[in-house]
Amino acid sequence: HSEFIANIVNVMLQLKKLGKEDPRRAIHSFKVAFAITLVSSFYYFNSLYHSFGSSAMWAVMTVIVVSEFSVGATLGKGLNRGLATFLAGVLGLGSYYMVHSISRGDHIIEPILLGIIIFLATAGVTYIRFLPQMKARYDYGLLVFILTFCLVSVSSFRDKEILKTAQDRVTTILIGGLISVMVCIFVCPVWAGGDLHNLVSKNIQKLGNFLEGFGDEYFGTLEDGESNKLSMQEYKSVLNSKQVEDNLINFARWEPCHGRFRFQYPWQQYQKIGNLSRQCAYRIDTLNGFLNNFSKTPKEMRSKIQEPCMKMSIETGKALKQLSVSLHKMIPPSAANTHIAASKIAATNLRSMIKTNLLEDYTNLFEVVPIVTVASLLLDVVSSTEKLAESIQE
Amino acid sequence: HSEFIANIVNVMLQLKKLGKEDPRRAIHSFKVAFAITLVSSFYYFNSLYHSFGSSAMWAVMTVIVVSEFSVGATLGKGLNRGLATFLAGVLGLGSYYMVHSISRGDHIIEPILLGIIIFLATAGVTYIRFLPQMKARYDYGLLVFILTFCLVSVSSFRDKEILKTAQDRVTTILIGGLISVMVCIFVCPVWAGGDLHNLVSKNIQKLGNFLEGFGDEYFGTLEDGESNKLSMQEYKSVLNSKQVEDNLINFARWEPCHGRFRFQYPWQQYQKIGNLSRQCAYRIDTLNGFLNNFSKTPKEMRSKIQEPCMKMSIETGKALKQLSVSLHKMIPPSAANTHIAASKIAATNLRSMIKTNLLEDYTNLFEVVPIVTVASLLLDVVSSTEKLAESIQE
């Protein structure tokens, strides 16, 4: 019994946390509720009910299904639904009239022919849904196409006023779609493009955080109690960010121009930047693995290469954070260049140190070298990210 | 004009390729078409039409929306839809009767009260959809809940025979859901659990392929024309496999016992194995970065450490492939242990070689060491994967 209460309290706390993390979630819930109440209140007025009959139900349905979190997703679903309904309606009616004229009203041939057409159409469209480019942008439209095509050709067999029904349904779906798109755009809109922009620059910032803290953690130069381990582990969310980014890119492509994002904004560039920052994150995950068994390194060895190593990772971290800022503000990444140059100098220092005086008392190669190699690798990644960030500011 | 034809030919080729890659896709399309034709042919028979009226349409709709590729996804959607429809129907009717008795049939108060209830219910449920554990398994159910709740309470205001309508609708949705689940399970079923099992073991195999080929590529010991670069690059798909795996795990948990997978099979274990193999893949991606600029390494340096390095990566690769095989066949991974032992011996050899006679003519540390370090890191990952593979065979 008390366990049950504990569970409920737990869920409540989680719900509260969700709202705190992103207040737009609560706003979204009220937006959806508002749109639905708006549409269903139409139903209560005699005028709309009398002109559309039970088709008004389709408006309610459309609003519920189309309302998504971001403008891009809602627009994408709305356009998919509208176009697919229209196309499928026309084709469904067309195929019904064709069958009707061929079978001349025969009550055995007609359903058989209709069944064959439905079978072929659904099999074909279901198969097309597997195409990756279709799945990304038009999956929902293809589903609605199958749905409407079947409903129209099936009910045209029974319904005497089929044209009127089809017309009503298309109108109500348009009304529903318009209401949800309007509410989504004009009441506290959530732009997938803006989210994508923030996510990508935030991810680069997380990588920078790790590198800035890495030197202190690795060489143990922090005082007791201090630790930035928590903020350093944030980079892990970058590793699996591909799916979220791809979804946001797909949504962003549906959105009209808004704010700083003009029409035909090069959303695909974010994919490249995202891939590069993930590549960087993989390197950082490798580095992180060395962090956990750093105690094996002999102290005198560590202290020797400490200075250039720390400088390298801090400067690379700063460069990444600068890149993130300039990507976020859409300015050329000139401030990052000085940091990149500084970390390159540190890398050269380290390299010459290793060549000259370090090798004499080298005892445990395995434990010292990793940071050096991976940090030099990171330099490459940073400079390529920089190139991309520049290419975006064009 | 000719471009248009080229496009069509291109799409056709892609469609053919999709079917070749996985013939179950074509079968799935025919299954869905079969289920839909089955359900809509019911519509053509007078008996069903007369007893259910236009509600029969809901059966067609349910089949179309519920039919998914794998059994788990279909069952999950079907159960979600069935339960949510039932619950929302009962609650919707209940709230309608409550409002009706409070307002005593007043035509102004009644719609206002109904509107408030709809607003609160949809806002609440939409917000709950953001909970991660709800989103993973019950997202569709919550959507259907909102949909049905609104439709029932909205139409109860107009419909005189509301109880009959609700009953019809639940029955037709049950019929539709049952038909699609039956077709999905009994006609060439696609089990998400089996797919997950294959995916995870295939991913480990891809990692093994990379490591087996890595030595030859890095040291350039292959004859001209020969190259396994293509099969080595397969590991890249492992990097972003998390989303697919998580989805399959969610679907697999809906599935009844089948084949070698008994009831309450520990699907969550696959998440752990998947995470470990991705960790391993990040290391391999780092290694792959070194592969591309390997030409900088001086030849005499390379030839010295070639033997132990190649042995290490080949044996680790073999160990991973053995792990993949034993995971696939569900046998204890004893064969992998010998390979792991062999690669550990090679690592010790390499370590002592570096300590003793290599350092004298060390000139370019940066280009040689990476493989050594990462290969030793891989050993750790392999042994932990091994532990997990063992824990699954329990």
Interface residues (C-beta under 8 A of the other chain):
Chain A: V11 Q14 L15 L18 G19 R25 A26 H28 S29 F30 V32 A33 F34 I36 T37 S40 S41 Y43 Y44 Y49 S54 M57 V60 M61 I64 V65 P111 L114 G115 I118 F119 L120 T122 A123 G124 T126 Y127 I128 F130 L131 L143 I146 L147 C150 L151 V154 S155 F157 R158 L239 N240 K242 Q243 R278 Q279 Y282 R283 D285 T286 G289 F290 R351 I354 K355 L359 Y362 T363 L365 F366 V369 P370 V372 T373 V374 S376 L377 D380
Chain B: V11 Q14 L15 L18 G19 R25 A26 H28 S29 F30 V32 A33 F34 I36 T37 S40 S41 Y43 Y44 Y49 S54 M57 V60 M61 I64 V65 P111 L114 G115 I118 F119 L120 T122 A123 G124 T126 Y127 I128 F130 L131 L143 I146 L147 C150 L151 V154 S155 F157 R158 L239 N240 K242 Q243 R278 Q279 Y282 R283 D285 T286 G289 R351 I354 K355 L359 Y362 T363 L365 F366 V369 P370 V372 T373 V374 S376 L377 D380
